[in-house]
Amino acid sequence: MLAEERRQHILELLDKDRRVVAKDLAALFQLSIDSIRRDLTIMEDQGLLQKTYGGAIPLTPLPKVRKLAQPPSTRYGNGAPHQNGISKLAASYIQENDTVFIGGAGIHYGMLKYLPDDIPFTVVTNSLAIAESIRNRPHVEAYLVGGKLRPSSDNLIDTIAFEMIGRFNFDIGFVTGGGISVCGVSTATPEGAAFTRAVAEASRRTICLAPHEKIGVKMFATSIPLHQIGLMITDQGAPEKAIREFESRNVKVIFADEEHSNEGANHESD
């Protein structure tokens, strides 16, 4: 098969599946992964696709408009495999006697099924749903940040919640946002951005949970700049160019696998 025929076949697979994986293409065409990645690089340069660390995805316009928060019934679903991989790897960084902040995003909620159950640690959250889920867990000491209840969300982010966060010191603050770009982490509202910023300032280490669909997106209000991120956990669908930009700004980026997440219990040197 000629190179152009192979690349046309790749485009057809991309149109059908909305994603191609480099190792699968290598097996299909009986080529090395390096050869496939060269194909994908050429196709990206031609404006035909967007390379990721695991393969490629179609070119899609990035959302530039403000998004409304999802209702809890939608936000707290089972999570996509790549999101669960990030949640699992994030939870593995919790160590004995740590105090951690876990917010109310869907990917935070996904961490609950992976929280360690054999060591004592403390969780502070501003999410009613997360607080209810962990209140009776053995070995977990849980605190709920207070504030005004809103009919559209169970996350508390008003002035009272903001002031309460300033009274804590976290070993790890797990943060995320509607957008994660070279400008930093961003969200839909100034209140939400201010709250995330307060969490980062109270945290010895800030770990950003960054599913690929959030990367490159810029939302209305910036919460924290890149230099405040101690570690970014993303997935194999993350755009290569964006990851290179993050790393050029000294952000440590690691990749969670959809099926096999590396354990983070011995990551003190990261």
GIMO-V466727 format. One record per residue. N is the residue number from 0. RES is the residue in one small letter. BURIAL is b if it has 9 or more other ideal C-beta (glycine too) atoms within 8 Angstrom, else e. Layout:
[[N;RES;BURIAL] [N;RES;BURIAL]]
This chain:
[[0;m;e] [1;l;e] [2;a;e] [3;e;e] [4;e;e] [5;r;b] [6;r;b] [7;q;e] [8;h;b] [9;i;b] [10;l;b] [11;e;e] [12;l;b] [13;l;b] [14;d;e] [15;k;e] [16;d;e] [17;r;e] [18;r;b] [19;v;b] [20;v;b] [21;a;b] [22;k;e] [23;d;b] [24;l;b] [25;a;b] [26;a;e] [27;l;e] [28;f;b] [29;q;e] [30;l;e] [31;s;e] [32;i;b] [33;d;e] [34;s;b] [35;i;b] [36;r;b] [37;r;e] [38;d;b] [39;l;b] [40;t;b] [41;i;b] [42;m;b] [43;e;b] [44;d;e] [45;q;e] [46;g;e] [47;l;e] [48;l;b] [49;q;b] [50;k;b] [51;t;b] [52;y;e] [53;g;e] [54;g;b] [55;a;b] [56;i;b] [57;p;e] [58;l;e] [59;t;e] [60;p;e] [61;l;e] [62;p;e] [63;k;e] [64;v;e] [65;r;e] [66;k;e] [67;l;e] [68;a;e] [69;q;e] [70;p;e] [71;p;b] [72;s;e] [73;t;e] [74;r;b] [75;y;e] [76;g;e] [77;n;e] [78;g;b] [79;a;e] [80;p;e] [81;h;b] [82;q;b] [83;n;b] [84;g;b] [85;i;b] [86;s;b] [87;k;b] [88;l;b] [89;a;b] [90;a;b] [91;s;b] [92;y;b] [93;i;b] [94;q;b] [95;e;e] [96;n;e] [97;d;b] [98;t;b] [99;v;b] [100;f;b] [101;i;b] [102;g;b] [103;g;b] [104;a;b] [105;g;b] [106;i;b] [107;h;b] [108;y;b] [109;g;b] [110;m;b] [111;l;b] [112;k;e] [113;y;b] [114;l;b] [115;p;b] [116;d;e] [117;d;e] [118;i;b] [119;p;e] [120;f;b] [121;t;b] [122;v;b] [123;v;b] [124;t;b] [125;n;b] [126;s;b] [127;l;b] [128;a;b] [129;i;b] [130;a;b] [131;e;e] [132;s;e] [133;i;b] [134;r;e] [135;n;e] [136;r;b] [137;p;e] [138;h;b] [139;v;b] [140;e;e] [141;a;b] [142;y;e] [143;l;b] [144;v;b] [145;g;e] [146;g;b] [147;k;e] [148;l;e] [149;r;e] [150;p;e] [151;s;e] [152;s;e] [153;d;b] [154;n;b] [155;l;b] [156;i;b] [157;d;b] [158;t;e] [159;i;b] [160;a;b] [161;f;b] [162;e;e] [163;m;b] [164;i;b] [165;g;b] [166;r;e] [167;f;b] [168;n;e] [169;f;b] [170;d;b] [171;i;b] [172;g;b] [173;f;b] [174;v;b] [175;t;b] [176;g;b] [177;g;b] [178;g;b] [179;i;b] [180;s;b] [181;v;e] [182;c;e] [183;g;b] [184;v;b] [185;s;b] [186;t;b] [187;a;b] [188;t;b] [189;p;e] [190;e;e] [191;g;b] [192;a;b] [193;a;b] [194;f;b] [195;t;b] [196;r;b] [197;a;b] [198;v;b] [199;a;b] [200;e;e] [201;a;b] [202;s;b] [203;r;e] [204;r;b] [205;t;b] [206;i;b] [207;c;b] [208;l;b] [209;a;b] [210;p;b] [211;h;b] [212;e;e] [213;k;b] [214;i;b] [215;g;b] [216;v;b] [217;k;b] [218;m;b] [219;f;e] [220;a;b] [221;t;b] [222;s;b] [223;i;b] [224;p;e] [225;l;b] [226;h;e] [227;q;b] [228;i;b] [229;g;e] [230;l;b] [231;m;b] [232;i;b] [233;t;b] [234;d;b] [235;q;b] [236;g;b] [237;a;b] [238;p;b] [239;e;b] [240;k;e] [241;a;b] [242;i;b] [243;r;e] [244;e;b] [245;f;b] [246;e;b] [247;s;e] [248;r;b] [249;n;e] [250;v;b] [251;k;b] [252;v;b] [253;i;b] [254;f;b] [255;a;b] [256;d;b] [257;e;b] [258;e;e] [259;h;e] [260;s;b] [261;n;e] [262;e;e] [263;g;b] [264;a;e] [265;n;e] [266;h;e] [267;e;e] [268;s;e] [269;d;e]]
